[in-house]
Amino acid sequence: MSEYIDRFCARAVPELNWLLTEPPFETPTGTDFGWYCREHAFCTVAVGSLLGLSMAIVRGDFLLRCNGYRLCSIGSGDDHAWCATADAPILDASMNLHFLRMSCPFGSLATPVRAAGRNGDFTIRFLPETTTSDDNIPNASLIGYIPRSSQPWSLPDLLSHPQDVLPENEAIDIACRVSLHAFGVVAGTRPSVVGRVDQPSGLQALRSEFPNPRKDLENMNK
């Protein structure tokens, strides 16, 4: 199944990042990095299921360090979400550093995160559950993942209980529309929108094209 992971990372992830990622912004509880990790995880499961992949959504924390800068979710009150398969133990479509590099000297990933090991300027690692935000962890440029829970998901599961992943109906519908689009790009039936339309215009076009996206995904899964 690794060839399907290759296709997902090469063709679907750029669409997800383009349509779902925003610049970091401040919230009452701190900085939101604009990754929309749960929406990315939802779409990863949906597109992966249509490709025949078995997926799990993992909830936990991340720690990112590069050039003296450090970002993490540990102790923030909000966790991080990513996916896992047999061939991709860390499949994190949301880990996108594009906007962060505009204000900080962060490095670059060569490919979407899909496994531990070297990826561009970073070392990807699993970290112990006891890791704190202040731990002095080796590797100058690091993206560390701390899994805390994992649940298998299929497309029927998502469509039956979408609020368990995304609590708001608007977010669910957006994720379903983006999933339909991204799968079409992977399958070669839809053109890429990356660099062709801005995010609001792209999402608005998908809203018009897929007014009932949950039903559309359900029909595709039959």
VEXTI-100801 format. One line per 5 residues: their letters; for each residue x negated, y, z of N, C-alpha, C. Coordinates in steps of 0.001 Angstrom, whole numbers, plus 500000, padded with zeros to 6 digits. Example, Ala and Ser with C-alpha at 12.3 -4.5 7.8 and 13.67 -1.06 7.14 Angstrom:
as = 486810 494310 507800 487700 495500 507800 486800 496700 507800; 487150 497750 507080 486330 498940 507140 487100 500030 507870;
//
This chain:
mseyi = 499193 498788 500000 500000 500000 500000 499152 501273 500000; 497831 501133 500046 497002 502326 500120 497163 503225 498893; 497507 502625 497732 497699 503466 496546 498887 504400 496708; 499907 503972 497469 501049 504846 497720 500673 505976 498670; 499808 505680 499637 499302 506732 500514 498502 507736 499697;
drfca = 497691 507240 498755 496920 508133 497880 497855 509067 497112; 498919 508507 496551 499861 509313 495775 500581 510310 496670; 500955 509867 497863 501635 510769 498793 500728 511947 499145; 499465 511662 499494 498549 512722 499909 498228 513668 498754; 498071 513108 497551 497666 513935 496411 498814 514761 495852;
ravpe = 500033 514208 495861 501141 514863 495169 502204 515432 496095; 502512 514726 497171 503596 515185 498048 503127 516218 499061; 501964 515983 499685 501526 516879 500762 501389 518326 500303; 500817 518619 499114 500771 520029 498696 502149 520670 498600; 503159 519904 498179 504524 520453 498103 505058 520734 499512;
lnwll = 504832 519801 500442 505300 519992 501814 504638 521224 502432; 503322 521330 502265 502616 522477 502845 503095 523787 502245; 503311 523812 500939 503730 525042 500274 505114 525490 500741; 505998 524538 500943 507387 524863 501264 507665 524948 502763; 506808 524366 503595 507121 524281 505019 506150 525047 505922;
teppf = 504956 525402 505448 503962 526035 506310 504075 527557 506253; 503915 528207 507411 503944 529661 507500 502708 530148 508246; 502383 531436 508143 501289 531978 508957 501617 531839 510443; 500618 531714 511310 500865 531649 512761 501650 532864 513241; 502481 532661 514252 503265 533752 514813 503431 533528 516307;
etptg = 503725 534609 517005 503853 534553 518455 505299 534239 518857; 505443 533431 519893 506738 533104 520474 506680 533446 521966; 507821 533417 522662 507793 533707 524102 506906 532764 524904; 506637 531560 524365 505825 530591 525098 504388 530503 524577; 504040 531323 523568 502683 531281 523050 502657 531315 521527;
tdfgw = 501510 530956 520955 501334 531001 519517 501898 529750 518858; 502692 529953 517822 503138 528856 516967 502238 528891 515729; 501591 527754 515423 500619 527741 514340 501259 527680 512958; 502590 527622 512895 503286 527656 511620 503213 526378 510828; 502848 525279 511511 502682 524007 510795 504006 523273 510604;
ycreh = 504983 523511 511453 506264 522789 511400 505997 521283 511300; 505307 520793 512338 504845 519407 512310 505995 518406 512295; 507104 518706 512979 508209 517751 513004 508912 517691 511652; 509028 518843 510963 509587 518833 509607 508677 518045 508664; 507366 518244 508793 506430 517480 507969 506536 515977 508252;
afctv = 506661 515624 509539 506781 514207 509886 508073 513614 509317; 509165 514361 509425 510444 513918 508859 510281 513643 507370; 509695 514592 506647 509525 514434 505201 508571 513293 504868; 507541 513124 505690 506601 512024 505458 507303 510683 505547; 508152 510518 506556 508913 509271 506677 509867 509100 505505;
avgsl = 510573 510167 505135 511557 510070 504053 510892 509704 502731; 509848 510442 502356 509169 510153 501090 508465 508808 501163; 507820 508529 502290 507151 507243 502445 508112 506070 502329; 509287 506200 502925 510283 505125 502843 510711 504893 501405; 510896 505971 500640 511267 505827 499232 510150 505189 498414;
lglsm = 508912 505301 498894 507782 504636 498243 507571 503214 498744; 508378 502798 499723 508266 501442 500241 507321 501298 501417; 506980 502410 502075 506053 502372 503199 506799 502294 504524; 506261 501528 505462 506786 501487 506822 506066 502538 507646; 506824 503386 508311 506265 504540 509000 506653 504558 510476;
aivrg = 505788 505183 511256 506123 505547 512637 505843 507029 512808; 506634 507688 513642 506351 509063 514041 505689 509013 515412; 504539 509644 515511 503766 509672 516748 503900 511060 517356; 504129 511098 518650 504186 512374 519380 503024 512393 520367; 502364 513535 520451 501229 513643 521352 500638 515039 521295;
dfllr = 499323 515109 521362 498632 516394 521368 497483 516382 520368; 497055 517582 520000 495876 517721 519152 494902 518691 519814; 493642 518562 519451 492616 519518 519847 491766 519794 518624; 491677 521060 518238 490923 521460 517056 489828 522420 517488; 488584 522123 517074 487466 522974 517434 486583 523187 516216;
cngyr = 486174 524429 515980 485324 524738 514833 484678 526110 515037; 483366 526174 514883 482632 527447 514922 482937 528274 516166; 483036 527593 517296 483275 528291 518550 484727 528586 518855; 485619 528309 517911 487053 528514 518132 487703 527193 518538; 488736 527303 519355 489418 526110 519840 490924 526361 519849;
lcsig = 491663 525428 519284 493115 525422 519342 493553 524070 519870; 494590 524052 520680 495095 522758 521131 496514 522905 521647; 497178 521768 521722 498537 521740 522265 498562 521227 523690; 497423 520756 524201 497376 520144 525529 497784 521176 526585; 498788 520830 527369 499231 521701 528437 500024 522909 527990;
sgddh = 500368 522962 526711 501082 524134 526201 502589 524053 526418; 503073 522875 526780 504514 522684 526900 505171 522254 525612; 504395 522188 524529 504919 521747 523236 503938 520748 522658; 504456 519662 522094 503561 518621 521590 503367 518755 520085; 502641 517825 519512 502387 517765 518079 502954 516447 517572;
awcat = 503358 516434 516315 503931 515215 515717 503187 514894 514433; 502953 513621 514204 502363 513148 512960 502881 511743 512702; 502452 511127 511626 502934 509801 511268 501795 508803 511251; 502142 507544 511175 501144 506481 511102 501708 505325 510292; 500845 504704 509512 501170 503476 508792 500016 502502 508996;
adapi = 500183 501294 508475 499118 500301 508592 497847 500769 507889; 497989 501497 506780 496833 501947 506000 496413 503372 506316; 497184 504069 507108 496859 505458 507457 497213 505678 508922; 496288 505348 509836 496610 505409 511267 496880 506807 511797; 496380 507840 511110 496729 509229 511440 497125 509893 510132;
ldasm = 498402 509947 509841 498874 510576 508610 499562 511883 508998; 498787 512951 508989 499283 514252 509471 499346 515225 508299; 500506 515286 507661 500676 516189 506521 500704 517648 506949; 500975 517915 508215 501162 519304 508658 499858 520003 509015; 498770 519265 509187 497504 519881 509617 496898 520655 508445;
nlhfl = 497330 521900 508325 496963 522764 507203 496266 523995 507770; 495016 524217 507368 494213 525289 507953 494151 526535 507076; 494951 526578 506022 494877 527669 505055 495064 529032 505725; 496140 529193 506482 496420 530494 507091 495459 530810 508233; 495015 529776 508955 494085 530013 510051 492754 530564 509539;
rmscp = 492329 530104 508373 491048 530557 507832 491082 532035 507409; 492275 532601 507308 492368 534015 506953 491921 534925 508095; 491994 534427 509347 491651 535268 510496 490494 534715 511318; 490160 533428 511149 489095 532800 511915 488213 531980 510976; 486934 531811 511320 486036 531056 510445 486194 529545 510608;
fgsla = 487404 529061 510378 487623 527629 510437 487088 526969 509172; 486728 525706 509305 486291 524947 508148 487465 524482 507320; 487185 523588 506390 488205 523080 505474 488280 521562 505550; 489468 521045 505340 489665 519607 505164 489517 519274 503689; 488884 518142 503398 488745 517717 501999 490036 517123 501470;
tpvra = 490767 516430 502341 492030 515776 501975 492969 515874 503165; 494258 515642 502976 495145 515549 504140 494639 514499 505127; 494868 514747 506397 494412 513817 507436 495157 512493 507308; 494393 511397 507176 495008 510074 507052 494287 508993 507843; 493168 509336 508461 492402 508348 509216 491345 509065 510035;
agrng = 490808 508348 511026 489664 508858 511757 488435 508815 510855; 487469 509688 511170 486254 509742 510376 486009 511145 509842; 485047 511261 508949 484693 512560 508401 485704 512987 507349; 486129 514247 507415 487065 514804 506442 486673 516266 506236; 486007 516545 505114 485543 517903 504866 484574 518348 505937;
dftir = 484857 519493 506562 483978 520032 507595 484238 519438 508975; 485201 518561 509091 485650 518079 510401 485390 516585 510602; 485268 516233 511874 485343 514837 512298 486717 514622 512904; 487449 513642 512393 488779 513308 512913 488613 512175 513911; 489175 512337 515115 489006 511329 516165 490289 511139 516949;
flpet = 490478 509920 517481 491424 509705 518560 490723 510080 519858; 491452 510740 520755 490908 511135 522043 491658 510431 523167; 491014 510234 524330 491689 509581 525460 492888 510384 525954; 493846 509684 526535 495038 510350 527074 494688 511343 528176; 493564 511124 528832 493180 511987 529957 492468 513259 529506;
ttsdd = 492291 513455 528207 491586 514625 527699 492292 515913 528140; 491520 516898 528572 492062 518215 528901 491581 519226 527865; 492178 520384 527879 491820 521402 526894 490409 521933 527105; 489831 521704 528287 488508 522230 528598 487402 521181 528486; 487745 519947 528131 486730 518901 528053 485668 519245 527004;
nipna = 484418 518961 527334 483311 519184 526405 483128 517928 525558; 483820 517895 524424 483838 516709 523577 482793 516859 522478; 481990 515826 522217 481006 515916 521129 481672 516199 519784; 480870 516639 518842 481255 517056 517491 481614 518539 517501; 480817 519332 516821 481026 520774 516785 482312 521140 516072;
sligy = 482634 520417 514999 483871 520655 514252 484720 519400 514361; 485797 519508 515113 486563 518335 515516 488056 518592 515388; 488788 517587 514912 490238 517552 515079 490537 516249 515796; 490947 516374 517050 491220 515198 517867 492709 514995 518073; 493128 513740 518091 494526 513373 518280 494672 512519 519531;
iprss = 495690 512838 520317 495979 512090 521537 497397 511538 521427; 497574 510292 520976 498923 509725 520876 499511 509493 522265; 500760 509852 522437 501430 509623 523723 502690 508771 523564; 503294 508775 522394 504430 507892 522130 504512 507659 520629; 505072 506521 520250 505192 506180 518836 506490 505414 518625;
qpwsl = 507222 505779 517572 508491 505117 517277 508595 504855 515789; 508867 503602 515397 509070 503316 513969 510328 504015 513464; 510228 504528 512230 511363 505178 511592 511458 504720 510142; 512684 504590 509680 512957 504336 508265 513876 505452 507777; 514086 505515 506471 515000 506533 505954 516416 506351 506490;
pdlls = 516958 505123 506543 518284 504974 507165 518315 505451 508617; 517231 505198 509364 517169 505692 510749 517262 507210 510784; 516478 507866 509911 516477 509325 509878 517856 509879 509560; 518499 509278 508576 519794 509791 508151 520887 509499 509178; 520695 508442 509973 521674 508118 511018 521475 508959 512270;
hpqdv = 520210 509265 512596 519912 510000 513831 518896 511109 513570; 519168 512014 512660 518171 513040 512332 517876 513977 513488; 518870 514170 514392 518651 515093 515507 517602 514579 516491; 517269 513299 516433 516225 512780 517303 514844 513263 516870; 514736 513736 515634 513475 514280 515130 513550 515790 515007;
lpene = 514643 516279 514427 514852 517713 514234 516209 518081 514834; 516253 518834 515912 517528 519062 516601 518488 520001 515876; 518000 520829 514950 518868 521810 514309 519285 521355 512919; 520575 521536 512605 521100 521090 511310 520414 521780 510134; 520118 523067 510272 519461 523776 509174 518092 523176 508880;
aidia = 517339 522866 509946 516020 522267 509752 516139 520887 509114; 517154 520126 509496 517374 518805 508900 517648 518930 507409; 518532 519843 507041 518870 520006 505626 517657 520477 504818; 516873 521396 505379 515671 521850 504681 514716 520674 504474; 514504 519877 505524 513589 518742 505412 514094 517732 504386;
crvsl = 515395 517514 504334 515950 516586 503345 515735 517111 501932; 515960 518402 501723 515764 518986 500386 514296 518914 499963; 513412 519252 500884 511982 519212 500560 511552 517770 500288; 512118 516823 501007 511804 515410 500765 512244 514983 499370; 513438 515384 498973 513923 515049 497638 513009 515631 496565;
hafgv = 512611 516878 496770 511715 517511 495807 510358 516814 495774; 509761 516586 496955 508423 515998 497003 508401 514598 496404; 509440 513818 496669 509477 512484 496063 509580 512591 494543; 510343 513563 494061 510434 513758 492620 509085 514102 492001; 508276 514898 492714 506945 515228 492216 506070 513979 492193;
vagtr = 506140 513171 493248 505361 511930 493287 505783 510988 492158; 507092 510912 491917 507616 510011 490888 507444 510559 489476; 507070 511828 489357 506875 512433 488051 508142 512924 487390; 509218 513086 488182 510487 513551 487618 510759 515022 487903; 509890 515661 488717 510056 517071 489038 508705 517762 488925;
psvvg = 508702 519031 488502 507438 519768 488450 507058 520294 489835; 505777 520470 490044 505283 521065 491277 505722 522528 491362; 505955 522997 492597 506247 524422 492810 505052 525151 493399; 503980 524430 493689 502818 525026 494344 502197 526093 493444; 502131 527306 493963 501550 528404 493215 502442 528981 492135;
rvdqp = 503636 528432 491969 504530 528886 490909 505657 529756 491432; 506147 529455 492625 507183 530275 493262 506786 530471 494714; 507251 531561 495339 506937 531733 496747 507847 530839 497586; 507499 530708 498864 508230 529779 499722 509731 530087 499810; 510136 531338 500107 511583 531607 500203 512324 531285 498906;
sglqa = 511730 531641 497770 512395 531368 496489 512489 529872 496234; 511422 529146 496598 511444 527703 496408 512505 527027 497250; 512617 527435 498512 513630 526836 499385 515036 527212 498945; 515219 528440 498475 516529 528856 498002 516931 528068 496760; 515979 527823 495858 516282 527037 494665 516679 525611 495041;
lrsef = 515995 525033 496029 516342 523673 496468 517710 523655 497142; 518051 524726 497872 519381 524804 498497 520478 524773 497435; 520265 525490 496335 521263 525510 495257 521324 524172 494533; 520168 523548 494358 520107 522297 493602 520627 521108 494398; 520391 521133 495720 520792 520011 496574 521698 520524 497695;
pnprk = 522975 520821 497402 523869 521334 498443 524219 520293 499507; 524080 519000 499171 524361 517929 500133 523166 516984 500178; 522031 517447 500715 520793 516674 500596 520793 515364 501366; 521503 515304 502483 521520 514049 503241 522198 512947 502417; 523294 513302 501759 523986 512326 500929 523118 511933 499730;
dlenm = 522399 512883 499176 521516 512578 498052 520431 511593 498455; 519836 511797 499636 518821 510858 500104 519421 509489 500384; 520619 509489 500949 521291 508222 501216 521529 507445 499918; 521952 508135 498882 522185 507477 497585 520897 506953 496982; 519787 507677 497164 518510 507233 496630 518001 505985 497329;
nk = 518421 505792 498549 517927 504663 499352 518715 503386 499113; 519812 503456 498346 520641 502265 498115 519981 501318 497125;
//
